[in-house]
Amino acid sequence: MIQSPVTLLRRLPRAVQLLVVGTFINRLGSFVLPFLTLVLHREFKLSETRSGWLVGAYGGGAIVSMLLGGFLTDRLGRRLTLMLSLFGSGSLAIAMGCAPSLRVFVPLLVAFAFVADLYRPAASAMIADLLPSADRAVGFAALRLAINLGFGAGVAVGGILADLNWRLLFWGDGATTLAFGALAFALVKESKAVPVPGAPPEEKGESPWRDGVFVKLVASSFIFSVAFFMDLIVLPLTVTGSAGYPARVYGFLIATNGFLIAVLELTLVDWLKRFRRLRVAALGIGLTAVGMGMTGFVMHWAWFLAAVLLYTAGEILTIPQQSAFLADWSPPGQRGKYLGISQASWGLGWAVAPLVFLPLHARLPETVFWLALGLATVPAALLTLHLDRRADHPELLRGRMSG
């Protein structure tokens, strides 16, 4: 039976609902990153090159933040890591809004980068802790719904605030983050299970990098993330430059992606529970590869829309299923560390993609570039199918049970 997103959200445990609501509030005020380049260039008079270096430094700090967040999630617990991230980054955002000069602003920005994403492994670990294996993909889809809806609305509001006063961006970001922190402090309880005496060796701190299945999953996620970010990094250049459309056409395409995810993902992920999840994820990666590969063949908005529809379907099919498998595969005692590394691989994808693919796009014809990108995405699907055959079996899933 197909259920509506509202029904599925109501079916989730109260603690998960609180995380989803808090994430929406937090993402509704996500003004810092989307408008950071604008603030650095327009308000602090930095060149595009210097602004780019600072934004890149922020990205590097975010990668470290997710890795550290995974470690702290396992060591200190999910709830305390949430508190450190939300109250720390909220306070730093407000302080940045009060910064009198660039000399004060930059150290605060660097500190913010190292704290802001600590909460992500903790929130994901809580989803895995609180839900049984069969419902984890739905839980991760609900979290993505909150992120997409909040971010979409937040960017629109941020554009208005940026024109009024740039400081409002940081004060608004800080206020919504602190609001999430207050909600979590008052209502969210620790979900980490008490360690069991005599746990097997992998529960006691063996490095995830020695886990071949996990390394393959991270490799697949990294490849997919690079393709995933092309709609934000290269597609606007293709649509406005090579095809000659105004920026609003690109905006329409990206808005379509976000709208479809918000409306369809939760329901589809719940319906797909009857199928093997990594086969669903492999199909999603394949659709993404086809969508990317076809993008450069016809310079027409309808063709671009067809490509966007394909890799939107790929995104819906892939990300929640991979996340659910990762939660089941990782030992409960190292769940935060596994999730932190996996999420950091996406941060690395965001950092690598523009460095590699923007110069490549400048040198290659559109057809060749996008076809090469599609082909380069195929190994991620093959790796995912390999993991479906070799690893995704109940007797091998160490974290399959909640807690």
Buried (B, 14 or more C-beta within 10 A) or exposed (E): EEBEBEEBBEBBBEBBBBBBBBBBBBBBBBBBBBBBBBBBBEBBEBEEEBBBEBBEBBBBBBBBBBBBBBBBBBEBBBBBBBBBBBBBBBBBBBBBBEBEEBEEBBEBBBBBBBBBBBBBBBBBBBBBBBBEBEBBBBBBBBBBBBBBBBBBBBBEBBBEBBEEEBBBBBBBBBBBBBBBBBBBEEBBEBBBEEEEEEEEEBBEEBEBEEBEBBEBBBBBBBBBBBBBBBBEBBBBBBBBEBBEBEEEBBEBBBEBBBBBBBEBBBBBBBEBBEEEBBBBBBBBBBBBBBBBBBBBEBBEBEBBBBBBBBBBBBBBBBBBBBBBBBBBBBBBBBBBBBBBBBBBBBBBBBBBBBEEBEEBBEEBEBBEBBBBBBEBBBBBBEBBBBBBEEBBEEEEBBBBEBE
